[in-house]
Each structure stands twice: as C-alpha cells, then as structure tokens.
Amino acid sequence: MTRPMRVVVCGTRFGQVYAAALTRAPERFRLVGILARGSARSAALAEEYGVPLYDAVEQLPDDVDAACVVVSTAVGGGRGAELAKELLERGIHVLQEHPVHPDELAECLRVARGSGTQYLLNTFYPHLEPVRRFTSAARELVRLRRPVFVDALCAVQVSFDLLDILAGIFDGLRPWSITGVGARAGRPLVGVDARIAGVPLTLRVENRMQAGDDSTSLFLHRITIGTDAGNLMLANTHGPVIWSPVLSLPANPEGRFFPGRPGSAPGWADDSGPTGAHVGPAATPTWEDAVHDVWGDGVLTVLDELRGRVEAGVDPLHGQQRHLAVARAWKELTEALGYPGAAEPESGKPLTVGDLWPESLSPRAHSRVQ
C-alpha cells in the first residue's frame, strides 16, 4: 500500500484517542470518518477533524480500508464484536480495542479469514513506550536468570492487558493456573495467587468501579519480576522502570562487608554497584502528554502492525494464539474475582508530589533511586 490507509474510528469516548493518533502520521494513515450514534460529542469530533459522521456500517463509502472499533463488546454491555464482524464482512480491516470475550475473539477471526480481511485485537497498554521498555528488559532478565516470582497490581479494567504484558515477557502464559482468591469483603484489593508460565504470581486487583465511569481507578499497572540477581519493576504504566539488584557481597577471608573502605584489610576494592537504577528515563510524562503523545504513539504502533499484516497478506489467524490464550485466562480471572464492587472516590483537589514532600520542588532535587 503506497498511499495512506483510509481509516474510520467507531466510538468517540476512548475513540478520540485513536482519532488524534491518526492525525500524527498523515503519511501512513488518514482519518476519513467517524462511526457513532450521533451524540453531541461525536458530532463535535467529526466537525473538529473535518470528516463525515456516520451512524451505520452501510453508510461507509467503498474506499474505506480499515476501522478502529473502540466500542464496548459484550463483556462491557456493548455490541463492539457485532460491529467488527459487520465491518469485516464489508471487506474492511478491523483493529478492535480490548477486552473481548474469547468466543467473540475467535468468531471475529473466523469472519476475517472468510472475508479475506485482517482482524487485530489492541490490548493497548503493552504498546506504550514505557511498557515496551519494561517488557524488553524483563525478557532479557528472564533469559539471563530464572524468574522466582511475579508480583503485580492492576485495576480490573486493565486486567486483560496486564495478562498480555506478562505473556509478552514469558512468550505466553502456559502453564497458567489460579490457585486461590482472597476474601474481598470491605477490601479495595482482591488478592489472587496464580502461576504464569510456571512462575508464582501474586496479583492484587482493584475489583471495583465508580458508578457511571469505568475509567477511574487507584492505579493502572505495577509489575515486578523477581530473580536471584535482582528485581525489575514497572512502577506504573507510564514508568519509570527500575532495576533493584540484590546485595552481592564480595568473598574475602575476613568476612568484611565491603573491604577496601577505611579500616578494611588492604588490597580489597569496593566494586559494588548502585542499589537501584532507572532503565531509560527517570522522568514520567504529565497526564496530558501521556494521553496525547504516549497513548497516541501506542495506537500508531499497533496500527502499523495491522497495516503490515494487510500488506503482507498473512493468514488472519497467524500469530493470534497469544491473544486467544490471554482472553481465556482473563475470562477465568474475572470469573474468579466476581462482579466489581462500587467505588466512591474522595473528592478534593489533585495532590502533587510537592504536597507530600516540598523538598522535591527544590532546584537541587534529583531523581536518583534511593
């Protein structure tokens, strides 16, 4: 495909992130329409980008190449999977936002194969640069040392992609099993004991949502991969990534901790490294930069994958086993967690690090890991 791929965005709540991302790469993609129910938000978004607003697949012109389906599927009470299948049957390639029930995912892939189109599930967060950085470093870590444990936290809304992040580190989930779920009464976090790729996993999930707004949560993702050499942590979805090596004492006949310091036996040098180090930048983006830049670049990363599959003409089922496995594991996890409880966040002005530690506002403040 030598021209920009012509893309429509379906859904405008989270779909506005996709629409904005498409405008960042005009040489590769062109936003040519919005498909939505006609809300004021959808009309305003279509007007902002100067594209038509459609309310049915039948209205789309024949020259549309692909669609980003950013509409809830059955697990969220929506018809996103049905919409994806309608588009595929029209010969339009589909990139679909997660989560998707494993049966719906398998059916969409079958329709794609039958219609000669490509269908790709976007688990979103694994494609963000800080997460890709963490995944790359974690893959190297588990290549060099045997993983001893995985410790993770996530909001239930992003549990699907947490499993996909882990699948990217371990080249899949198997052997996967849930061995126990902690009591949840009165607790914001539900503990889950599991094994992923045979490695013990301790997972804590905020299994609650604010009524009418499933985007609120105490956090998104925090993941630590532990080995006998040290621990690699994704502190939150947007970084930083921190390496914390274990204390490794040099062997010496006197049993000194770090010989070579004043008063130590001569001839020994302190060759210890730092107690912690950032993998990549220590700074994290503002929420505005995260939404507009980090998220937008993540959308383009997976859209490039879709375009590559279209240009290569691969079998739509090629490479899809990982997402099918993740969808099945996610279904098992959410069934074990039970229906999310209600969250009622405390109102008040946002807090900054300066509210907690005024010294951090000093020009002399630094970001070294303590």
C-alpha positions as CSV (number, residue, x, y, z in Angstrom):
1,M,0.0,0.0,0.0
2,T,1.8,3.1,-1.2
3,R,-0.9,5.6,-0.2
4,P,-2.1,6.4,3.4
5,M,-4.5,3.8,4.8
6,R,-8.0,5.3,4.9
7,V,-9.4,4.7,8.4
8,V,-12.7,5.3,10.2
9,V,-13.0,5.4,14.0
10,C,-16.0,3.8,15.6
11,G,-16.9,5.2,19.0
12,T,-15.8,8.5,20.4
13,R,-15.3,8.2,24.1
14,F,-11.9,6.5,24.0
15,G,-12.1,6.6,20.3
16,Q,-11.0,10.3,20.4
17,V,-7.5,8.9,21.4
18,Y,-7.5,7.0,18.1
19,A,-8.7,9.9,16.1
20,A,-6.0,12.2,17.4
21,A,-3.3,9.5,16.9
22,L,-4.3,9.1,13.2
23,T,-3.5,12.8,12.6
24,R,0.0,12.3,13.9
25,A,1.1,10.1,10.9
26,P,-0.6,11.6,7.8
27,E,1.9,9.8,5.5
28,R,0.7,6.4,6.7
29,F,-2.9,7.0,7.9
30,R,-5.8,9.2,7.0
31,L,-8.9,9.7,9.2
32,V,-11.9,9.6,6.8
33,G,-14.9,9.3,9.1
34,I,-16.5,8.8,12.5
35,L,-19.0,6.0,13.0
36,A,-21.1,6.6,16.1
37,R,-24.6,7.0,17.4
38,G,-24.7,10.7,16.8
39,S,-24.1,12.2,20.2
40,A,-23.0,15.8,20.6
41,R,-19.5,14.6,21.4
42,S,-19.4,12.5,18.1
43,A,-20.7,15.4,16.1
44,A,-18.2,17.8,17.6
45,L,-15.3,15.4,17.0
46,A,-16.3,14.9,13.3
47,E,-16.5,18.6,12.9
48,E,-13.2,19.1,14.6
49,Y,-11.4,16.8,12.2
50,G,-13.5,17.8,9.2
51,V,-14.8,14.2,8.4
52,P,-18.3,12.8,7.9
53,L,-20.2,11.4,10.8
54,Y,-21.9,8.0,10.0
55,D,-24.3,6.0,12.1
56,A,-24.4,2.7,10.3
57,V,-21.8,0.5,8.5
58,E,-23.9,0.6,5.4
59,Q,-23.3,4.3,5.0
60,L,-19.5,3.9,4.8
61,P,-18.0,4.5,1.3
62,D,-16.3,1.7,-0.5
63,D,-12.9,3.2,-0.3
64,V,-12.5,2.8,3.5
65,D,-9.6,0.5,4.2
66,A,-9.8,-0.1,7.9
67,A,-11.8,0.7,11.0
68,C,-10.8,1.2,14.7
69,V,-13.6,-0.3,16.7
70,V,-13.4,1.4,20.1
71,V,-16.8,0.3,21.3
72,S,-17.6,-2.0,24.3
73,T,-18.1,-5.6,23.5
74,A,-20.5,-8.0,25.2
75,V,-18.4,-8.1,28.4
76,G,-19.0,-4.4,28.8
77,G,-22.6,-4.5,27.7
78,G,-21.9,-3.2,24.1
79,R,-22.0,-4.6,20.6
80,G,-18.5,-3.9,19.6
81,A,-17.9,-7.5,18.3
82,E,-21.0,-7.4,16.2
83,L,-19.9,-4.1,14.7
84,A,-16.4,-5.6,14.0
85,K,-18.0,-8.5,12.1
86,E,-20.2,-6.2,10.0
87,L,-17.1,-4.2,9.0
88,L,-15.1,-7.4,8.2
89,E,-17.9,-8.7,6.0
90,R,-17.8,-5.4,4.2
91,G,-14.2,-6.1,3.4
92,I,-12.9,-3.5,5.9
93,H,-9.9,-4.5,8.1
94,V,-10.5,-4.1,11.8
95,L,-8.4,-3.0,14.8
96,Q,-10.5,-3.6,17.9
97,E,-10.0,-2.2,21.4
98,H,-10.0,-4.8,24.2
99,P,-11.3,-6.6,26.2
100,V,-13.1,-9.2,24.1
101,H,-14.6,-12.4,25.2
102,P,-12.6,-15.4,23.9
103,D,-15.6,-16.7,21.9
104,E,-16.2,-13.3,20.3
105,L,-12.5,-13.1,19.5
106,A,-12.5,-16.5,17.8
107,E,-15.6,-15.6,15.9
108,C,-14.2,-12.3,14.6
109,L,-11.0,-14.1,13.5
110,R,-13.1,-16.7,11.6
111,V,-15.1,-13.9,9.9
112,A,-11.8,-12.2,8.9
113,R,-10.5,-15.4,7.4
114,G,-13.7,-15.9,5.5
115,S,-13.8,-12.4,4.1
116,G,-10.1,-12.1,3.3
117,T,-9.6,-9.2,5.8
118,Q,-7.4,-8.7,8.8
119,Y,-8.6,-8.5,12.4
120,L,-6.3,-7.4,15.2
121,L,-7.1,-7.0,18.8
122,N,-5.5,-4.0,20.5
123,T,-4.7,-4.6,24.2
124,F,-3.4,-1.0,24.1
125,Y,-1.1,-0.7,27.1
126,P,1.5,-3.2,26.0
127,H,2.2,-0.9,23.0
128,L,3.1,2.1,25.1
129,E,6.8,3.0,25.1
130,P,7.4,2.6,28.9
131,V,5.7,-0.8,28.9
132,R,7.6,-1.9,25.8
133,R,10.8,-0.8,27.6
134,F,9.9,-2.8,30.6
135,T,8.9,-5.8,28.6
136,S,12.2,-5.7,26.6
137,A,14.3,-5.5,29.8
138,A,12.2,-8.2,31.5
139,R,12.6,-10.6,28.6
140,E,16.4,-10.1,28.8
141,L,16.3,-10.6,32.6
142,V,14.4,-13.9,32.4
143,R,16.8,-15.0,29.7
144,L,19.8,-14.4,31.9
145,R,18.3,-15.6,35.2
146,R,15.5,-17.9,36.3
147,P,12.4,-15.9,37.4
148,V,11.5,-16.6,41.0
149,F,8.3,-14.6,41.3
150,V,6.0,-12.1,39.7
151,D,4.2,-9.5,41.8
152,A,1.6,-7.3,40.1
153,L,-1.2,-4.8,40.8
154,C,-3.8,-3.6,38.4
155,A,-7.3,-2.2,38.2
156,V,-9.9,-4.7,37.0
157,Q,-10.5,-2.6,33.9
158,V,-6.9,-3.2,32.7
159,S,-6.5,-6.8,33.8
160,F,-6.8,-8.1,30.3
161,D,-3.8,-6.1,29.1
162,L,-1.8,-6.9,32.3
163,L,-2.0,-10.6,31.3
164,D,-0.9,-9.6,27.8
165,I,2.1,-7.7,29.2
166,L,3.1,-10.8,31.1
167,A,2.5,-13.0,28.0
168,G,4.9,-10.8,26.1
169,I,7.6,-11.3,28.8
170,F,7.3,-15.1,29.0
171,D,6.3,-15.9,25.4
172,G,2.9,-16.9,26.5
173,L,1.0,-17.8,29.7
174,R,1.3,-21.6,29.9
175,P,1.4,-23.2,32.2
176,W,-1.3,-20.9,33.7
177,S,-3.5,-21.6,36.7
178,I,-5.3,-19.7,39.5
179,T,-4.6,-21.4,42.9
180,G,-6.5,-19.1,45.2
181,V,-8.5,-15.9,45.5
182,G,-8.6,-13.9,48.8
183,A,-11.7,-12.6,50.6
184,R,-12.8,-9.3,49.2
185,A,-15.3,-8.1,51.8
186,G,-14.5,-4.5,52.7
187,R,-11.2,-4.6,50.9
188,P,-10.4,-2.4,47.8
189,L,-7.9,-5.0,46.6
190,V,-8.6,-8.7,45.9
191,G,-5.6,-11.0,46.1
192,V,-5.1,-13.7,43.6
193,D,-2.5,-16.4,43.8
194,A,-1.6,-17.9,40.4
195,R,1.1,-19.4,38.3
196,I,2.1,-17.8,34.9
197,A,4.5,-19.7,32.6
198,G,5.1,-21.8,35.7
199,V,6.2,-18.8,37.8
200,P,4.4,-18.0,41.0
201,L,2.3,-14.9,40.5
202,T,0.9,-12.7,43.3
203,L,-1.7,-10.4,41.8
204,R,-3.8,-7.8,43.6
205,V,-6.7,-6.4,41.7
206,E,-8.8,-3.3,42.4
207,N,-12.1,-5.0,41.6
208,R,-14.3,-2.0,41.9
209,M,-15.6,0.8,39.7
210,Q,-17.2,4.2,40.2
211,A,-20.8,4.2,39.1
212,G,-21.2,5.5,35.6
213,D,-17.4,5.8,35.0
214,D,-15.3,2.7,34.4
215,S,-12.1,4.8,33.8
216,T,-11.5,5.8,37.5
217,S,-9.1,3.6,39.5
218,L,-6.4,3.9,42.1
219,F,-3.8,2.8,39.6
220,L,-3.3,1.1,36.3
221,H,-0.4,-1.4,36.3
222,R,2.5,-2.1,38.6
223,I,4.6,-5.2,37.9
224,T,7.8,-6.7,39.5
225,I,9.7,-9.6,38.1
226,G,11.9,-11.1,40.7
227,T,15.1,-13.2,40.3
228,D,18.0,-14.1,42.5
229,A,20.0,-11.3,40.8
230,G,17.5,-8.6,41.5
231,N,14.1,-7.2,40.7
232,L,12.8,-5.3,37.7
233,M,9.8,-3.1,38.4
234,L,7.4,-1.1,36.2
235,A,6.4,1.4,38.8
236,N,3.3,2.4,36.9
237,T,2.1,2.2,33.4
238,H,3.9,5.3,32.3
239,G,7.2,4.5,34.1
240,P,9.6,4.6,35.5
241,V,11.2,1.2,35.1
242,I,13.6,0.4,38.0
243,W,16.2,-2.2,38.4
244,S,17.0,-3.2,42.0
245,P,19.9,-5.6,42.2
246,V,20.3,-7.8,45.3
247,L,23.1,-7.2,47.8
248,S,26.1,-9.2,46.5
249,L,28.9,-9.3,49.0
250,P,32.4,-10.0,47.7
251,A,34.1,-13.0,49.1
252,N,37.0,-12.3,51.5
253,P,38.8,-14.2,54.2
254,E,37.9,-11.7,56.9
255,G,34.1,-11.7,56.2
256,R,34.1,-8.0,55.8
257,F,31.0,-6.5,54.0
258,F,33.0,-4.2,51.7
259,P,36.7,-4.4,52.3
260,G,38.7,-1.6,50.9
261,R,36.8,1.0,53.0
262,P,38.8,2.8,55.7
263,G,39.8,0.3,58.3
264,S,39.4,-2.7,56.0
265,A,42.1,-5.1,55.0
266,P,44.3,-3.7,52.3
267,G,44.1,-5.0,48.7
268,W,40.3,-5.2,48.5
269,A,38.3,-2.7,46.5
270,D,34.6,-1.8,46.7
271,D,33.2,-2.8,43.3
272,S,29.6,-2.7,44.3
273,G,27.1,-1.0,42.1
274,P,24.1,1.2,42.9
275,T,21.2,-0.2,44.9
276,G,18.9,0.8,42.1
277,A,19.0,2.2,38.6
278,H,16.4,3.5,36.1
279,V,16.0,1.6,32.9
280,G,15.6,4.5,30.5
281,P,14.5,7.9,31.7
282,A,13.6,8.5,35.4
283,A,11.0,11.2,34.4
284,T,7.4,10.3,33.7
285,P,5.1,12.2,31.3
286,T,2.3,14.5,32.5
287,W,-1.2,13.1,32.1
288,E,-1.7,15.4,29.2
289,D,1.4,14.2,27.4
290,A,0.6,10.6,28.3
291,V,-2.8,10.8,26.7
292,H,-1.8,12.9,23.6
293,D,1.7,11.6,22.9
294,V,2.4,8.3,24.7
295,W,-1.1,6.8,24.0
296,G,-1.1,8.2,20.5
297,D,2.2,6.6,19.7
298,G,1.0,3.4,21.1
299,V,-2.1,3.4,18.8
300,L,0.2,4.1,15.8
301,T,2.4,1.2,16.8
302,V,-0.4,-1.3,16.6
303,L,-1.9,0.4,13.5
304,D,1.4,-0.1,11.8
305,E,1.2,-3.8,12.7
306,L,-2.3,-4.0,11.2
307,R,-1.0,-2.3,8.0
308,G,1.9,-4.6,7.9
309,R,-0.4,-7.7,8.0
310,V,-2.5,-6.2,5.3
311,E,0.5,-5.5,3.0
312,A,1.9,-9.0,3.7
313,G,-1.4,-10.7,3.1
314,V,-0.9,-13.1,6.0
315,D,-3.5,-15.5,7.2
316,P,-5.7,-13.6,9.7
317,L,-5.2,-16.4,12.2
318,H,-1.4,-16.1,12.1
319,G,0.1,-15.1,15.4
320,Q,-3.3,-14.9,17.2
321,Q,-2.8,-17.7,19.7
322,R,-1.4,-15.4,22.3
323,H,-4.4,-13.2,22.4
324,L,-6.8,-16.1,22.4
325,A,-4.9,-17.6,25.4
326,V,-4.9,-14.2,27.1
327,A,-8.7,-13.9,26.5
328,R,-9.3,-17.3,28.0
329,A,-7.1,-16.6,31.1
330,W,-8.8,-13.2,31.5
331,K,-12.2,-14.8,31.5
332,E,-11.1,-17.3,34.1
333,L,-9.6,-14.4,36.2
334,T,-12.7,-12.2,36.1
335,E,-15.0,-15.1,36.9
336,A,-12.8,-15.8,40.0
337,L,-12.9,-12.2,41.0
338,G,-16.6,-11.8,40.8
339,Y,-18.6,-8.8,39.9
340,P,-16.8,-5.5,40.6
341,G,-17.9,-3.5,43.7
342,A,-18.7,0.1,43.8
343,A,-16.0,2.7,44.3
344,E,-16.7,6.2,45.7
345,P,-13.5,8.2,45.4
346,E,-13.0,11.0,47.8
347,S,-13.4,14.4,46.2
348,G,-10.8,17.2,46.5
349,K,-8.1,18.9,44.6
350,P,-5.5,16.7,42.9
351,L,-2.3,16.2,45.0
352,T,1.2,16.7,43.7
353,V,4.5,15.4,45.0
354,G,5.1,18.9,46.3
355,D,2.1,18.4,48.7
356,L,3.8,15.3,50.1
357,W,7.4,16.3,50.0
358,P,8.1,20.1,49.5
359,E,11.8,19.4,49.1
360,S,11.0,17.8,45.7
361,L,10.2,21.3,44.4
362,S,13.8,22.5,45.1
363,P,16.0,23.1,42.1
364,R,18.5,20.8,43.7
365,A,16.1,17.9,43.8
366,H,17.3,14.9,41.9
367,S,15.7,11.6,40.7
368,R,18.3,9.1,41.8
369,V,16.8,5.9,43.1
370,Q,17.5,5.9,46.9
